[in-house]
Amino acid sequence: MPISPVSHVPPVTLRAHSSNSRTHPKKQIRQLARSIQQFGFTVPVVVDENNVILAGHARWLAAQDLGQPLIPVIVLSGLSGAERRAYLLADNKLAQKAGWDRATLAVELSSLAPLLARNRRRCSERFQSSGPGIHHRGSFRLSGVQF
């Protein structure tokens, strides 16, 4: 199964996979759009040789909302219809199985305190880090992502 180098295409040339069972609430799309604005489009959308999306539906939607003229894509060709559907499901399901190393996360969030302080105006709650875990009242946002 050949994998192409990253190329850049207009998002309007891509199509959502008809069997994509993953849903993307508008709030998530807005969060992804803010992340793309801040950090750029760092993870290409994976498509088949017919420009049907196999991975990256939410990033594609966020790019459309932002009016991005071009987005990065990788073409994965040579898959059967069943392999395409299996890849689509595996890509979504495997990401769900990830967890957090809470001690490392606490250290990372603590080191980002200056950035969080600048964003505090947009946050209704503050976080506190103590011990190996994270203790918080409510939640906080970083680059449009709520923790």
C-alpha positions in Angstrom: 0.0 0.0 0.0 1.8 3.1 -1.3 1.9 6.2 0.9 2.4 9.5 -0.8 4.6 12.4 0.4 2.6 15.2 2.0 0.9 17.5 -0.6 -1.4 20.5 -0.2 -4.8 20.5 -1.7 -7.9 22.7 -1.5 -10.2 21.3 1.2 -13.2 21.5 -1.2 -11.5 18.7 -3.3 -11.9 16.2 -0.4 -14.9 14.2 0.5 -16.0 12.7 3.8 -16.0 9.0 4.0 -19.6 7.7 3.8 -18.9 5.1 6.5 -17.3 7.5 9.0 -19.2 6.8 12.2 -17.2 9.3 14.3 -19.1 12.4 15.2 -17.6 15.9 15.7 -19.6 18.4 17.7 -19.3 22.0 16.6 -17.5 22.8 19.9 -14.7 20.3 19.0 -14.4 21.8 15.5 -14.1 25.3 17.0 -11.3 24.0 19.3 -9.5 22.4 16.4 -9.8 25.6 14.4 -8.2 27.6 17.3 -5.4 25.1 17.5 -4.8 25.3 13.8 -4.8 29.1 14.0 -2.2 29.1 16.8 0.0 26.2 15.8 -0.7 25.6 12.1 -2.1 22.6 10.3 0.5 20.1 11.7 -1.2 16.7 11.1 -2.1 15.9 7.5 -5.5 14.5 6.5 -5.2 10.9 5.2 -7.2 10.3 2.0 -7.5 7.5 -0.5 -6.6 7.8 -4.2 -10.2 9.2 -4.8 -9.7 12.0 -2.2 -12.1 10.3 0.2 -11.0 11.1 3.8 -9.8 8.1 5.8 -8.4 10.0 8.8 -8.8 13.7 9.7 -12.5 14.5 9.2 -12.5 17.0 12.1 -9.3 18.8 11.0 -10.8 19.0 7.5 -14.0 20.5 8.9 -12.0 23.0 11.0 -10.0 24.0 8.0 -13.1 24.7 6.0 -14.5 26.8 8.8 -11.3 28.8 8.8 -11.4 29.2 5.0 -8.0 27.6 4.6 -7.1 27.6 0.9 -4.9 24.5 1.1 -4.5 21.7 3.7 -1.8 19.0 3.9 -2.8 15.5 2.9 -1.2 12.1 2.5 -2.7 9.7 0.0 -2.9 6.1 1.1 -3.6 4.1 -2.0 -4.1 0.4 -2.9 -6.5 -0.4 -0.1 -9.6 -2.5 -0.7 -13.0 -1.2 0.4 -12.9 -3.3 3.6 -9.3 -2.2 4.4 -10.3 1.5 4.0 -13.2 1.0 6.4 -11.0 -0.9 8.8 -8.4 1.9 8.8 -11.1 4.5 9.3 -12.4 2.6 12.4 -8.9 1.7 13.8 -7.6 5.3 13.5 -10.5 6.6 15.6 -10.6 3.8 18.1 -6.9 3.6 18.8 -6.8 7.3 19.7 -9.5 6.7 22.3 -7.4 4.1 24.0 -4.7 6.6 25.0 -4.5 7.8 28.6 -2.6 10.4 30.5 0.5 10.2 32.7 -1.0 12.5 35.3 2.3 13.2 37.0 3.9 14.3 33.7 0.8 16.2 32.8 0.9 18.1 36.1 4.6 19.1 35.5 3.8 20.2 32.0 0.8 22.3 33.1 2.8 23.8 35.9 5.5 24.9 33.4 2.8 26.5 31.3 1.5 28.6 34.2 2.7 31.9 32.5 0.7 31.1 29.4 -2.3 30.0 31.5 -2.1 33.2 33.5 -2.3 35.2 30.2 -5.3 33.2 29.2 -7.0 33.4 32.6 -9.2 36.2 31.5 -10.9 33.7 29.2 -11.1 31.1 31.9 -13.6 30.9 34.6 -11.6 28.6 36.8 -8.0 28.2 37.8 -6.1 25.0 38.1 -3.9 23.9 41.0 -1.2 21.2 40.9 -0.2 19.4 44.0 1.4 16.0 44.4 1.4 13.5 41.6 -2.1 14.3 40.3 -3.9 17.4 39.1 -6.5 18.9 41.3 -8.8 21.6 39.9 -12.0 23.4 40.5 -13.9 23.3 37.2 -11.7 23.4 34.2 -9.3 25.6 32.2 -8.4 26.2 28.6 -5.2 26.1 26.7 -5.1 26.9 23.0 -8.9 26.4 22.9 -8.7 22.9 24.5 -10.4 22.5 27.8 -8.7 20.4 30.5 
